[in-house]
Amino acid sequence: MIHPKPLALYPHASWHATWDLWSWGASKSSFLFTHYWWLQFGIVVPLVAVYAVGARKQALPVNLIAATSLSLLGLHLLF
């Protein structure tokens, strides 16, 4: 869980999750991007694969699936 403030474990809780993942996520990794970027990338890639499999089952053209997948990955790279 990457969040700028500690999250309550339940509504109006006095206990909060105190993991300091915000500073970890904002720090640069050894591969030019932040840790948070890599975490998001690890989520985006499997979801694009799920989309591609579902789109193939719906008999969508391969070039449309490839264009959509590359667009999503390109947007992730930019932002």
mmJSON file of the N, C-alpha and C atoms, coordinates in Angstrom:
{"data_MODEL":{"atom_site":{
"group_PDB":["ATOM","ATOM","ATOM","ATOM","ATOM","ATOM","ATOM","ATOM","ATOM","ATOM","ATOM","ATOM","ATOM","ATOM","ATOM","ATOM","ATOM","ATOM","ATOM","ATOM","ATOM","ATOM","ATOM","ATOM","ATOM","ATOM","ATOM","ATOM","ATOM","ATOM","ATOM","ATOM","ATOM","ATOM","ATOM","ATOM","ATOM","ATOM","ATOM","ATOM","ATOM","ATOM","ATOM","ATOM","ATOM","ATOM","ATOM","ATOM","ATOM","ATOM","ATOM","ATOM","ATOM","ATOM","ATOM","ATOM","ATOM","ATOM","ATOM","ATOM","ATOM","ATOM","ATOM","ATOM","ATOM","ATOM","ATOM","ATOM","ATOM","ATOM","ATOM","ATOM","ATOM","ATOM","ATOM","ATOM","ATOM","ATOM","ATOM","ATOM","ATOM","ATOM","ATOM","ATOM","ATOM","ATOM","ATOM","ATOM","ATOM","ATOM","ATOM","ATOM","ATOM","ATOM","ATOM","ATOM","ATOM","ATOM","ATOM","ATOM","ATOM","ATOM","ATOM","ATOM","ATOM","ATOM","ATOM","ATOM","ATOM","ATOM","ATOM","ATOM","ATOM","ATOM","ATOM","ATOM","ATOM","ATOM","ATOM","ATOM","ATOM","ATOM","ATOM","ATOM","ATOM","ATOM","ATOM","ATOM","ATOM","ATOM","ATOM","ATOM","ATOM","ATOM","ATOM","ATOM","ATOM","ATOM","ATOM","ATOM","ATOM","ATOM","ATOM","ATOM","ATOM","ATOM","ATOM","ATOM","ATOM","ATOM","ATOM","ATOM","ATOM","ATOM","ATOM","ATOM","ATOM","ATOM","ATOM","ATOM","ATOM","ATOM","ATOM","ATOM","ATOM","ATOM","ATOM","ATOM","ATOM","ATOM","ATOM","ATOM","ATOM","ATOM","ATOM","ATOM","ATOM","ATOM","ATOM","ATOM","ATOM","ATOM","ATOM","ATOM","ATOM","ATOM","ATOM","ATOM","ATOM","ATOM","ATOM","ATOM","ATOM","ATOM","ATOM","ATOM","ATOM","ATOM","ATOM","ATOM","ATOM","ATOM","ATOM","ATOM","ATOM","ATOM","ATOM","ATOM","ATOM","ATOM","ATOM","ATOM","ATOM","ATOM","ATOM","ATOM","ATOM","ATOM","ATOM","ATOM","ATOM","ATOM","ATOM","ATOM","ATOM","ATOM","ATOM","ATOM","ATOM","ATOM","ATOM","ATOM","ATOM","ATOM","ATOM","ATOM","ATOM"],
"id":[1,2,3,4,5,6,7,8,9,10,11,12,13,14,15,16,17,18,19,20,21,22,23,24,25,26,27,28,29,30,31,32,33,34,35,36,37,38,39,40,41,42,43,44,45,46,47,48,49,50,51,52,53,54,55,56,57,58,59,60,61,62,63,64,65,66,67,68,69,70,71,72,73,74,75,76,77,78,79,80,81,82,83,84,85,86,87,88,89,90,91,92,93,94,95,96,97,98,99,100,101,102,103,104,105,106,107,108,109,110,111,112,113,114,115,116,117,118,119,120,121,122,123,124,125,126,127,128,129,130,131,132,133,134,135,136,137,138,139,140,141,142,143,144,145,146,147,148,149,150,151,152,153,154,155,156,157,158,159,160,161,162,163,164,165,166,167,168,169,170,171,172,173,174,175,176,177,178,179,180,181,182,183,184,185,186,187,188,189,190,191,192,193,194,195,196,197,198,199,200,201,202,203,204,205,206,207,208,209,210,211,212,213,214,215,216,217,218,219,220,221,222,223,224,225,226,227,228,229,230,231,232,233,234,235,236,237],
"type_symbol":["N","C","C","N","C","C","N","C","C","N","C","C","N","C","C","N","C","C","N","C","C","N","C","C","N","C","C","N","C","C","N","C","C","N","C","C","N","C","C","N","C","C","N","C","C","N","C","C","N","C","C","N","C","C","N","C","C","N","C","C","N","C","C","N","C","C","N","C","C","N","C","C","N","C","C","N","C","C","N","C","C","N","C","C","N","C","C","N","C","C","N","C","C","N","C","C","N","C","C","N","C","C","N","C","C","N","C","C","N","C","C","N","C","C","N","C","C","N","C","C","N","C","C","N","C","C","N","C","C","N","C","C","N","C","C","N","C","C","N","C","C","N","C","C","N","C","C","N","C","C","N","C","C","N","C","C","N","C","C","N","C","C","N","C","C","N","C","C","N","C","C","N","C","C","N","C","C","N","C","C","N","C","C","N","C","C","N","C","C","N","C","C","N","C","C","N","C","C","N","C","C","N","C","C","N","C","C","N","C","C","N","C","C","N","C","C","N","C","C","N","C","C","N","C","C","N","C","C","N","C","C","N","C","C","N","C","C"],
"label_atom_id":["N","CA","C","N","CA","C","N","CA","C","N","CA","C","N","CA","C","N","CA","C","N","CA","C","N","CA","C","N","CA","C","N","CA","C","N","CA","C","N","CA","C","N","CA","C","N","CA","C","N","CA","C","N","CA","C","N","CA","C","N","CA","C","N","CA","C","N","CA","C","N","CA","C","N","CA","C","N","CA","C","N","CA","C","N","CA","C","N","CA","C","N","CA","C","N","CA","C","N","CA","C","N","CA","C","N","CA","C","N","CA","C","N","CA","C","N","CA","C","N","CA","C","N","CA","C","N","CA","C","N","CA","C","N","CA","C","N","CA","C","N","CA","C","N","CA","C","N","CA","C","N","CA","C","N","CA","C","N","CA","C","N","CA","C","N","CA","C","N","CA","C","N","CA","C","N","CA","C","N","CA","C","N","CA","C","N","CA","C","N","CA","C","N","CA","C","N","CA","C","N","CA","C","N","CA","C","N","CA","C","N","CA","C","N","CA","C","N","CA","C","N","CA","C","N","CA","C","N","CA","C","N","CA","C","N","CA","C","N","CA","C","N","CA","C","N","CA","C","N","CA","C","N","CA","C","N","CA","C","N","CA","C","N","CA","C","N","CA","C","N","CA","C","N","CA","C"],
"label_alt_id":[null,null,null,null,null,null,null,null,null,null,null,null,null,null,null,null,null,null,null,null,null,null,null,null,null,null,null,null,null,null,null,null,null,null,null,null,null,null,null,null,null,null,null,null,null,null,null,null,null,null,null,null,null,null,null,null,null,null,null,null,null,null,null,null,null,null,null,null,null,null,null,null,null,null,null,null,null,null,null,null,null,null,null,null,null,null,null,null,null,null,null,null,null,null,null,null,null,null,null,null,null,null,null,null,null,null,null,null,null,null,null,null,null,null,null,null,null,null,null,null,null,null,null,null,null,null,null,null,null,null,null,null,null,null,null,null,null,null,null,null,null,null,null,null,null,null,null,null,null,null,null,null,null,null,null,null,null,null,null,null,null,null,null,null,null,null,null,null,null,null,null,null,null,null,null,null,null,null,null,null,null,null,null,null,null,null,null,null,null,null,null,null,null,null,null,null,null,null,null,null,null,null,null,null,null,null,null,null,null,null,null,null,null,null,null,null,null,null,null,null,null,null,null,null,null,null,null,null,null,null,null,null,null,null,null,null,null],
"label_comp_id":["MET","MET","MET","ILE","ILE","ILE","HIS","HIS","HIS","PRO","PRO","PRO","LYS","LYS","LYS","PRO","PRO","PRO","LEU","LEU","LEU","ALA","ALA","ALA","LEU","LEU","LEU","TYR","TYR","TYR","PRO","PRO","PRO","HIS","HIS","HIS","ALA","ALA","ALA","SER","SER","SER","TRP","TRP","TRP","HIS","HIS","HIS","ALA","ALA","ALA","THR","THR","THR","TRP","TRP","TRP","ASP","ASP","ASP","LEU","LEU","LEU","TRP","TRP","TRP","SER","SER","SER","TRP","TRP","TRP","GLY","GLY","GLY","ALA","ALA","ALA","SER","SER","SER","LYS","LYS","LYS","SER","SER","SER","SER","SER","SER","PHE","PHE","PHE","LEU","LEU","LEU","PHE","PHE","PHE","THR","THR","THR","HIS","HIS","HIS","TYR","TYR","TYR","TRP","TRP","TRP","TRP","TRP","TRP","LEU","LEU","LEU","GLN","GLN","GLN","PHE","PHE","PHE","GLY","GLY","GLY","ILE","ILE","ILE","VAL","VAL","VAL","VAL","VAL","VAL","PRO","PRO","PRO","LEU","LEU","LEU","VAL","VAL","VAL","ALA","ALA","ALA","VAL","VAL","VAL","TYR","TYR","TYR","ALA","ALA","ALA","VAL","VAL","VAL","GLY","GLY","GLY","ALA","ALA","ALA","ARG","ARG","ARG","LYS","LYS","LYS","GLN","GLN","GLN","ALA","ALA","ALA","LEU","LEU","LEU","PRO","PRO","PRO","VAL","VAL","VAL","ASN","ASN","ASN","LEU","LEU","LEU","ILE","ILE","ILE","ALA","ALA","ALA","ALA","ALA","ALA","THR","THR","THR","SER","SER","SER","LEU","LEU","LEU","SER","SER","SER","LEU","LEU","LEU","LEU","LEU","LEU","GLY","GLY","GLY","LEU","LEU","LEU","HIS","HIS","HIS","LEU","LEU","LEU","LEU","LEU","LEU","PHE","PHE","PHE"],
"label_asym_id":["A","A","A","A","A","A","A","A","A","A","A","A","A","A","A","A","A","A","A","A","A","A","A","A","A","A","A","A","A","A","A","A","A","A","A","A","A","A","A","A","A","A","A","A","A","A","A","A","A","A","A","A","A","A","A","A","A","A","A","A","A","A","A","A","A","A","A","A","A","A","A","A","A","A","A","A","A","A","A","A","A","A","A","A","A","A","A","A","A","A","A","A","A","A","A","A","A","A","A","A","A","A","A","A","A","A","A","A","A","A","A","A","A","A","A","A","A","A","A","A","A","A","A","A","A","A","A","A","A","A","A","A","A","A","A","A","A","A","A","A","A","A","A","A","A","A","A","A","A","A","A","A","A","A","A","A","A","A","A","A","A","A","A","A","A","A","A","A","A","A","A","A","A","A","A","A","A","A","A","A","A","A","A","A","A","A","A","A","A","A","A","A","A","A","A","A","A","A","A","A","A","A","A","A","A","A","A","A","A","A","A","A","A","A","A","A","A","A","A","A","A","A","A","A","A","A","A","A","A","A","A","A","A","A","A","A","A"],
"label_entity_id":["1","1","1","1","1","1","1","1","1","1","1","1","1","1","1","1","1","1","1","1","1","1","1","1","1","1","1","1","1","1","1","1","1","1","1","1","1","1","1","1","1","1","1","1","1","1","1","1","1","1","1","1","1","1","1","1","1","1","1","1","1","1","1","1","1","1","1","1","1","1","1","1","1","1","1","1","1","1","1","1","1","1","1","1","1","1","1","1","1","1","1","1","1","1","1","1","1","1","1","1","1","1","1","1","1","1","1","1","1","1","1","1","1","1","1","1","1","1","1","1","1","1","1","1","1","1","1","1","1","1","1","1","1","1","1","1","1","1","1","1","1","1","1","1","1","1","1","1","1","1","1","1","1","1","1","1","1","1","1","1","1","1","1","1","1","1","1","1","1","1","1","1","1","1","1","1","1","1","1","1","1","1","1","1","1","1","1","1","1","1","1","1","1","1","1","1","1","1","1","1","1","1","1","1","1","1","1","1","1","1","1","1","1","1","1","1","1","1","1","1","1","1","1","1","1","1","1","1","1","1","1","1","1","1","1","1","1"],
"label_seq_id":[1,1,1,2,2,2,3,3,3,4,4,4,5,5,5,6,6,6,7,7,7,8,8,8,9,9,9,10,10,10,11,11,11,12,12,12,13,13,13,14,14,14,15,15,15,16,16,16,17,17,17,18,18,18,19,19,19,20,20,20,21,21,21,22,22,22,23,23,23,24,24,24,25,25,25,26,26,26,27,27,27,28,28,28,29,29,29,30,30,30,31,31,31,32,32,32,33,33,33,34,34,34,35,35,35,36,36,36,37,37,37,38,38,38,39,39,39,40,40,40,41,41,41,42,42,42,43,43,43,44,44,44,45,45,45,46,46,46,47,47,47,48,48,48,49,49,49,50,50,50,51,51,51,52,52,52,53,53,53,54,54,54,55,55,55,56,56,56,57,57,57,58,58,58,59,59,59,60,60,60,61,61,61,62,62,62,63,63,63,64,64,64,65,65,65,66,66,66,67,67,67,68,68,68,69,69,69,70,70,70,71,71,71,72,72,72,73,73,73,74,74,74,75,75,75,76,76,76,77,77,77,78,78,78,79,79,79],
"pdbx_PDB_ins_code":[null,null,null,null,null,null,null,null,null,null,null,null,null,null,null,null,null,null,null,null,null,null,null,null,null,null,null,null,null,null,null,null,null,null,null,null,null,null,null,null,null,null,null,null,null,null,null,null,null,null,null,null,null,null,null,null,null,null,null,null,null,null,null,null,null,null,null,null,null,null,null,null,null,null,null,null,null,null,null,null,null,null,null,null,null,null,null,null,null,null,null,null,null,null,null,null,null,null,null,null,null,null,null,null,null,null,null,null,null,null,null,null,null,null,null,null,null,null,null,null,null,null,null,null,null,null,null,null,null,null,null,null,null,null,null,null,null,null,null,null,null,null,null,null,null,null,null,null,null,null,null,null,null,null,null,null,null,null,null,null,null,null,null,null,null,null,null,null,null,null,null,null,null,null,null,null,null,null,null,null,null,null,null,null,null,null,null,null,null,null,null,null,null,null,null,null,null,null,null,null,null,null,null,null,null,null,null,null,null,null,null,null,null,null,null,null,null,null,null,null,null,null,null,null,null,null,null,null,null,null,null,null,null,null,null,null,null],
"Cartn_x":[0.851,0.0,0.901,0.833,1.63,0.673,0.829,-0.075,0.711,0.453,1.271,1.078,-0.056,-0.304,-0.643,-0.404,-0.788,-2.297,-2.679,-4.086,-4.667,-5.906,-6.607,-6.936,-6.847,-7.125,-8.607,-9.454,-10.902,-11.403,-12.615,-13.086,-13.016,-12.486,-12.35,-11.462,-10.539,-9.644,-8.577,-8.155,-7.037,-5.706,-5.75,-4.559,-4.48,-3.277,-3.053,-1.895,-1.941,-0.817,0.319,1.439,2.511,3.665,3.431,4.492,4.799,6.07,6.476,6.842,5.849,6.112,6.1,5.592,5.551,6.97,7.843,9.222,9.946,9.639,10.233,9.761,8.464,7.917,8.42,8.683,9.146,10.638,11.382,12.825,13.133,14.233,14.63,15.201,14.857,15.463,16.712,17.388,18.61,18.313,17.036,16.663,15.952,16.379,15.959,14.584,13.683,12.351,12.207,11.131,10.887,10.352,10.448,9.897,8.394,7.703,6.262,5.927,6.748,6.53,6.626,7.626,7.794,6.651,6.149,4.999,3.778,3.536,2.426,2.628,3.85,4.153,3.854,4.177,3.892,2.402,1.588,0.138,-0.417,0.125,-0.383,-0.13,1.037,1.386,0.45,0.187,-0.767,-2.183,-2.592,-3.924,-4.011,-2.932,-2.907,-2.971,-2.31,-2.366,-3.784,-4.473,-5.865,-6.736,-6.519,-7.255,-6.988,-5.725,-5.367,-6.01,-6.006,-6.623,-8.126,-8.77,-10.209,-10.558,-9.731,-9.977,-9.811,-8.848,-8.675,-9.877,-10.443,-11.625,-12.834,-12.849,-13.926,-13.654,-12.561,-12.168,-11.888,-11.313,-10.887,-9.619,-9.402,-8.194,-6.921,-5.91,-4.653,-4.014,-4.113,-3.491,-4.183,-5.476,-6.186,-5.754,-5.609,-5.16,-3.742,-2.874,-1.491,-1.434,-2.21,-2.216,-2.716,-3.763,-4.292,-3.288,-2.685,-1.71,-0.491,0.019,1.177,0.824,-0.396,-0.828,-0.871,-1.421,-1.47,-0.075,0.794,2.15,2.917,2.661,3.277,2.823,1.52,1.004,1.636,1.807,2.456,3.889,4.563,5.954,6.045,5.07,5.089,4.739,3.81,3.347,3.82],
"Cartn_y":[-1.156,0.0,1.224,2.032,3.249,4.42,5.179,6.281,7.336,8.636,9.662,9.743,9.323,9.36,7.953,7.677,6.36,6.134,4.959,4.636,3.969,4.321,3.681,2.25,1.363,-0.04,-0.294,0.569,0.539,1.961,2.33,3.708,4.153,5.331,5.96,5.157,4.419,3.606,4.476,4.086,4.785,4.193,2.977,2.332,2.599,2.856,3.119,2.252,1.938,1.245,2.254,1.974,2.965,2.687,1.868,1.598,2.875,3.192,4.401,4.048,3.585,3.184,4.358,5.519,6.675,7.115,7.21,7.613,6.523,5.246,4.158,4.219,4.443,4.492,5.665,6.788,7.981,7.943,7.056,7.0,6.282,6.673,6.088,4.693,3.824,2.492,2.533,1.433,1.4,1.329,1.265,1.173,2.434,3.606,4.931,5.397,4.539,4.938,4.77,5.335,5.186,3.786,3.421,2.126,2.089,3.205,3.261,3.003,3.524,3.297,1.802,1.147,-0.289,-1.094,-0.671,-1.341,-1.229,-0.029,0.159,-0.651,-0.699,-1.468,-2.949,-3.436,-4.823,-5.127,-4.112,-4.28,-4.116,-3.161,-2.872,-4.039,-4.626,-5.689,-6.899,-7.44,-8.56,-8.163,-6.931,-6.496,-6.344,-5.902,-5.842,-7.258,-8.203,-9.598,-10.149,-9.83,-10.27,-9.671,-8.387,-7.75,-8.46,-8.752,-9.377,-10.755,-11.533,-12.862,-12.736,-11.839,-11.635,-11.101,-10.212,-9.649,-10.704,-11.604,-12.693,-13.631,-13.869,-14.73,-14.078,-12.745,-12.006,-11.826,-12.385,-12.365,-10.945,-10.106,-8.785,-8.93,-8.04,-8.134,-7.984,-8.742,-8.739,-7.356,-6.64,-5.319,-4.332,-4.474,-3.617,-3.923,-5.186,-5.585,-5.073,-5.229,-4.767,-3.25,-2.526,-1.063,-0.594,-1.229,-0.859,-1.168,-2.338,-2.731,-1.813,-1.508,-0.609,0.8,1.232,2.557,2.625,1.593,1.564,1.547,0.731,0.663,1.959,2.588,3.87,4.971,4.983,5.963,5.754,4.51,4.243,4.738,4.568,5.014,6.54,7.247,8.704,9.277,8.634,9.197,8.346],
"Cartn_z":[0.0,0.0,0.0,-1.042,-1.124,-0.998,0.084,0.362,1.123,0.897,1.554,3.065,3.585,5.027,5.512,6.793,7.321,7.181,6.743,6.541,7.773,8.091,9.202,8.804,9.758,9.472,9.28,9.841,9.652,9.93,9.55,9.736,11.2,11.413,12.736,13.689,13.154,13.979,14.616,15.793,16.418,15.941,15.427,14.887,13.397,12.908,11.492,10.988,9.714,9.086,8.97,9.572,9.65,8.688,7.693,6.735,5.977,5.843,5.129,3.686,2.958,1.572,0.617,1.061,0.173,-0.189,0.788,0.485,-0.302,-0.001,-0.784,-2.23,-2.435,-3.787,-4.591,-3.929,-4.627,-4.922,-4.277,-4.513,-5.82,-6.423,-7.709,-7.509,-8.438,-8.422,-9.29,-9.413,-10.222,-11.72,-12.097,-13.507,-13.986,-13.559,-14.023,-13.566,-13.195,-12.78,-11.269,-10.722,-9.288,-8.987,-7.723,-7.317,-7.576,-7.347,-7.57,-9.04,-9.956,-11.387,-11.689,-11.118,-11.356,-10.762,-9.62,-9.017,-9.919,-10.438,-11.367,-12.642,-13.133,-14.339,-14.12,-12.928,-12.595,-12.524,-12.35,-12.353,-13.766,-14.529,-15.872,-16.831,-16.787,-17.745,-17.642,-16.458,-16.41,-16.842,-16.537,-16.962,-18.474,-19.105,-20.575,-21.141,-20.491,-20.944,-20.81,-19.727,-19.554,-20.653,-20.954,-22.051,-23.374,-23.659,-24.931,-25.085,-24.025,-24.082,-24.311,-23.582,-23.759,-25.133,-25.644,-26.967,-28.056,-27.888,-28.867,-28.848,-27.652,-27.562,-28.217,-28.249,-28.906,-30.401,-30.882,-32.288,-32.798,-31.944,-32.395,-33.23,-34.184,-35.011,-34.174,-34.542,-33.806,-33.818,-34.953,-35.013,-34.067,-33.849,-32.904,-31.469,-31.154,-29.815,-29.569,-30.558,-30.41,-30.266,-31.048,-30.965,-29.607,-29.102,-27.792,-26.692,-26.753,-25.727,-25.745,-26.921,-27.014,-26.576,-26.854,-26.396,-24.876,-24.244,-22.786,-22.175,-22.711,-22.186,-22.461,-23.61,-23.915,-22.985,-22.667,-21.713,-20.34,-19.956,-18.672,-18.682,-19.795,-19.902,-19.795,-20.375,-20.339,-18.971,-18.302,-17.032,-15.898],
"occupancy":[1.0,1.0,1.0,1.0,1.0,1.0,1.0,1.0,1.0,1.0,1.0,1.0,1.0,1.0,1.0,1.0,1.0,1.0,1.0,1.0,1.0,1.0,1.0,1.0,1.0,1.0,1.0,1.0,1.0,1.0,1.0,1.0,1.0,1.0,1.0,1.0,1.0,1.0,1.0,1.0,1.0,1.0,1.0,1.0,1.0,1.0,1.0,1.0,1.0,1.0,1.0,1.0,1.0,1.0,1.0,1.0,1.0,1.0,1.0,1.0,1.0,1.0,1.0,1.0,1.0,1.0,1.0,1.0,1.0,1.0,1.0,1.0,1.0,1.0,1.0,1.0,1.0,1.0,1.0,1.0,1.0,1.0,1.0,1.0,1.0,1.0,1.0,1.0,1.0,1.0,1.0,1.0,1.0,1.0,1.0,1.0,1.0,1.0,1.0,1.0,1.0,1.0,1.0,1.0,1.0,1.0,1.0,1.0,1.0,1.0,1.0,1.0,1.0,1.0,1.0,1.0,1.0,1.0,1.0,1.0,1.0,1.0,1.0,1.0,1.0,1.0,1.0,1.0,1.0,1.0,1.0,1.0,1.0,1.0,1.0,1.0,1.0,1.0,1.0,1.0,1.0,1.0,1.0,1.0,1.0,1.0,1.0,1.0,1.0,1.0,1.0,1.0,1.0,1.0,1.0,1.0,1.0,1.0,1.0,1.0,1.0,1.0,1.0,1.0,1.0,1.0,1.0,1.0,1.0,1.0,1.0,1.0,1.0,1.0,1.0,1.0,1.0,1.0,1.0,1.0,1.0,1.0,1.0,1.0,1.0,1.0,1.0,1.0,1.0,1.0,1.0,1.0,1.0,1.0,1.0,1.0,1.0,1.0,1.0,1.0,1.0,1.0,1.0,1.0,1.0,1.0,1.0,1.0,1.0,1.0,1.0,1.0,1.0,1.0,1.0,1.0,1.0,1.0,1.0,1.0,1.0,1.0,1.0,1.0,1.0,1.0,1.0,1.0,1.0,1.0,1.0,1.0,1.0,1.0,1.0,1.0,1.0],
"B_iso_or_equiv":[0.0,0.0,0.0,0.0,0.0,0.0,0.0,0.0,0.0,0.0,0.0,0.0,0.0,0.0,0.0,0.0,0.0,0.0,0.0,0.0,0.0,0.0,0.0,0.0,0.0,0.0,0.0,0.0,0.0,0.0,0.0,0.0,0.0,0.0,0.0,0.0,0.0,0.0,0.0,0.0,0.0,0.0,0.0,0.0,0.0,0.0,0.0,0.0,0.0,0.0,0.0,0.0,0.0,0.0,0.0,0.0,0.0,0.0,0.0,0.0,0.0,0.0,0.0,0.0,0.0,0.0,0.0,0.0,0.0,0.0,0.0,0.0,0.0,0.0,0.0,0.0,0.0,0.0,0.0,0.0,0.0,0.0,0.0,0.0,0.0,0.0,0.0,0.0,0.0,0.0,0.0,0.0,0.0,0.0,0.0,0.0,0.0,0.0,0.0,0.0,0.0,0.0,0.0,0.0,0.0,0.0,0.0,0.0,0.0,0.0,0.0,0.0,0.0,0.0,0.0,0.0,0.0,0.0,0.0,0.0,0.0,0.0,0.0,0.0,0.0,0.0,0.0,0.0,0.0,0.0,0.0,0.0,0.0,0.0,0.0,0.0,0.0,0.0,0.0,0.0,0.0,0.0,0.0,0.0,0.0,0.0,0.0,0.0,0.0,0.0,0.0,0.0,0.0,0.0,0.0,0.0,0.0,0.0,0.0,0.0,0.0,0.0,0.0,0.0,0.0,0.0,0.0,0.0,0.0,0.0,0.0,0.0,0.0,0.0,0.0,0.0,0.0,0.0,0.0,0.0,0.0,0.0,0.0,0.0,0.0,0.0,0.0,0.0,0.0,0.0,0.0,0.0,0.0,0.0,0.0,0.0,0.0,0.0,0.0,0.0,0.0,0.0,0.0,0.0,0.0,0.0,0.0,0.0,0.0,0.0,0.0,0.0,0.0,0.0,0.0,0.0,0.0,0.0,0.0,0.0,0.0,0.0,0.0,0.0,0.0,0.0,0.0,0.0,0.0,0.0,0.0,0.0,0.0,0.0,0.0,0.0,0.0],
"pdbx_formal_charge":[null,null,null,null,null,null,null,null,null,null,null,null,null,null,null,null,null,null,null,null,null,null,null,null,null,null,null,null,null,null,null,null,null,null,null,null,null,null,null,null,null,null,null,null,null,null,null,null,null,null,null,null,null,null,null,null,null,null,null,null,null,null,null,null,null,null,null,null,null,null,null,null,null,null,null,null,null,null,null,null,null,null,null,null,null,null,null,null,null,null,null,null,null,null,null,null,null,null,null,null,null,null,null,null,null,null,null,null,null,null,null,null,null,null,null,null,null,null,null,null,null,null,null,null,null,null,null,null,null,null,null,null,null,null,null,null,null,null,null,null,null,null,null,null,null,null,null,null,null,null,null,null,null,null,null,null,null,null,null,null,null,null,null,null,null,null,null,null,null,null,null,null,null,null,null,null,null,null,null,null,null,null,null,null,null,null,null,null,null,null,null,null,null,null,null,null,null,null,null,null,null,null,null,null,null,null,null,null,null,null,null,null,null,null,null,null,null,null,null,null,null,null,null,null,null,null,null,null,null,null,null,null,null,null,null,null,null],
"auth_seq_id":[1,1,1,2,2,2,3,3,3,4,4,4,5,5,5,6,6,6,7,7,7,8,8,8,9,9,9,10,10,10,11,11,11,12,12,12,13,13,13,14,14,14,15,15,15,16,16,16,17,17,17,18,18,18,19,19,19,20,20,20,21,21,21,22,22,22,23,23,23,24,24,24,25,25,25,26,26,26,27,27,27,28,28,28,29,29,29,30,30,30,31,31,31,32,32,32,33,33,33,34,34,34,35,35,35,36,36,36,37,37,37,38,38,38,39,39,39,40,40,40,41,41,41,42,42,42,43,43,43,44,44,44,45,45,45,46,46,46,47,47,47,48,48,48,49,49,49,50,50,50,51,51,51,52,52,52,53,53,53,54,54,54,55,55,55,56,56,56,57,57,57,58,58,58,59,59,59,60,60,60,61,61,61,62,62,62,63,63,63,64,64,64,65,65,65,66,66,66,67,67,67,68,68,68,69,69,69,70,70,70,71,71,71,72,72,72,73,73,73,74,74,74,75,75,75,76,76,76,77,77,77,78,78,78,79,79,79],
"auth_comp_id":["MET","MET","MET","ILE","ILE","ILE","HIS","HIS","HIS","PRO","PRO","PRO","LYS","LYS","LYS","PRO","PRO","PRO","LEU","LEU","LEU","ALA","ALA","ALA","LEU","LEU","LEU","TYR","TYR","TYR","PRO","PRO","PRO","HIS","HIS","HIS","ALA","ALA","ALA","SER","SER","SER","TRP","TRP","TRP","HIS","HIS","HIS","ALA","ALA","ALA","THR","THR","THR","TRP","TRP","TRP","ASP","ASP","ASP","LEU","LEU","LEU","TRP","TRP","TRP","SER","SER","SER","TRP","TRP","TRP","GLY","GLY","GLY","ALA","ALA","ALA","SER","SER","SER","LYS","LYS","LYS","SER","SER","SER","SER","SER","SER","PHE","PHE","PHE","LEU","LEU","LEU","PHE","PHE","PHE","THR","THR","THR","HIS","HIS","HIS","TYR","TYR","TYR","TRP","TRP","TRP","TRP","TRP","TRP","LEU","LEU","LEU","GLN","GLN","GLN","PHE","PHE","PHE","GLY","GLY","GLY","ILE","ILE","ILE","VAL","VAL","VAL","VAL","VAL","VAL","PRO","PRO","PRO","LEU","LEU","LEU","VAL","VAL","VAL","ALA","ALA","ALA","VAL","VAL","VAL","TYR","TYR","TYR","ALA","ALA","ALA","VAL","VAL","VAL","GLY","GLY","GLY","ALA","ALA","ALA","ARG","ARG","ARG","LYS","LYS","LYS","GLN","GLN","GLN","ALA","ALA","ALA","LEU","LEU","LEU","PRO","PRO","PRO","VAL","VAL","VAL","ASN","ASN","ASN","LEU","LEU","LEU","ILE","ILE","ILE","ALA","ALA","ALA","ALA","ALA","ALA","THR","THR","THR","SER","SER","SER","LEU","LEU","LEU","SER","SER","SER","LEU","LEU","LEU","LEU","LEU","LEU","GLY","GLY","GLY","LEU","LEU","LEU","HIS","HIS","HIS","LEU","LEU","LEU","LEU","LEU","LEU","PHE","PHE","PHE"],
"auth_asym_id":["A","A","A","A","A","A","A","A","A","A","A","A","A","A","A","A","A","A","A","A","A","A","A","A","A","A","A","A","A","A","A","A","A","A","A","A","A","A","A","A","A","A","A","A","A","A","A","A","A","A","A","A","A","A","A","A","A","A","A","A","A","A","A","A","A","A","A","A","A","A","A","A","A","A","A","A","A","A","A","A","A","A","A","A","A","A","A","A","A","A","A","A","A","A","A","A","A","A","A","A","A","A","A","A","A","A","A","A","A","A","A","A","A","A","A","A","A","A","A","A","A","A","A","A","A","A","A","A","A","A","A","A","A","A","A","A","A","A","A","A","A","A","A","A","A","A","A","A","A","A","A","A","A","A","A","A","A","A","A","A","A","A","A","A","A","A","A","A","A","A","A","A","A","A","A","A","A","A","A","A","A","A","A","A","A","A","A","A","A","A","A","A","A","A","A","A","A","A","A","A","A","A","A","A","A","A","A","A","A","A","A","A","A","A","A","A","A","A","A","A","A","A","A","A","A","A","A","A","A","A","A","A","A","A","A","A","A"],
"auth_atom_id":["N","CA","C","N","CA","C","N","CA","C","N","CA","C","N","CA","C","N","CA","C","N","CA","C","N","CA","C","N","CA","C","N","CA","C","N","CA","C","N","CA","C","N","CA","C","N","CA","C","N","CA","C","N","CA","C","N","CA","C","N","CA","C","N","CA","C","N","CA","C","N","CA","C","N","CA","C","N","CA","C","N","CA","C","N","CA","C","N","CA","C","N","CA","C","N","CA","C","N","CA","C","N","CA","C","N","CA","C","N","CA","C","N","CA","C","N","CA","C","N","CA","C","N","CA","C","N","CA","C","N","CA","C","N","CA","C","N","CA","C","N","CA","C","N","CA","C","N","CA","C","N","CA","C","N","CA","C","N","CA","C","N","CA","C","N","CA","C","N","CA","C","N","CA","C","N","CA","C","N","CA","C","N","CA","C","N","CA","C","N","CA","C","N","CA","C","N","CA","C","N","CA","C","N","CA","C","N","CA","C","N","CA","C","N","CA","C","N","CA","C","N","CA","C","N","CA","C","N","CA","C","N","CA","C","N","CA","C","N","CA","C","N","CA","C","N","CA","C","N","CA","C","N","CA","C","N","CA","C","N","CA","C","N","CA","C","N","CA","C","N","CA","C","N","CA","C"],
"pdbx_PDB_model_num":[1,1,1,1,1,1,1,1,1,1,1,1,1,1,1,1,1,1,1,1,1,1,1,1,1,1,1,1,1,1,1,1,1,1,1,1,1,1,1,1,1,1,1,1,1,1,1,1,1,1,1,1,1,1,1,1,1,1,1,1,1,1,1,1,1,1,1,1,1,1,1,1,1,1,1,1,1,1,1,1,1,1,1,1,1,1,1,1,1,1,1,1,1,1,1,1,1,1,1,1,1,1,1,1,1,1,1,1,1,1,1,1,1,1,1,1,1,1,1,1,1,1,1,1,1,1,1,1,1,1,1,1,1,1,1,1,1,1,1,1,1,1,1,1,1,1,1,1,1,1,1,1,1,1,1,1,1,1,1,1,1,1,1,1,1,1,1,1,1,1,1,1,1,1,1,1,1,1,1,1,1,1,1,1,1,1,1,1,1,1,1,1,1,1,1,1,1,1,1,1,1,1,1,1,1,1,1,1,1,1,1,1,1,1,1,1,1,1,1,1,1,1,1,1,1,1,1,1,1,1,1,1,1,1,1,1,1]
}}}
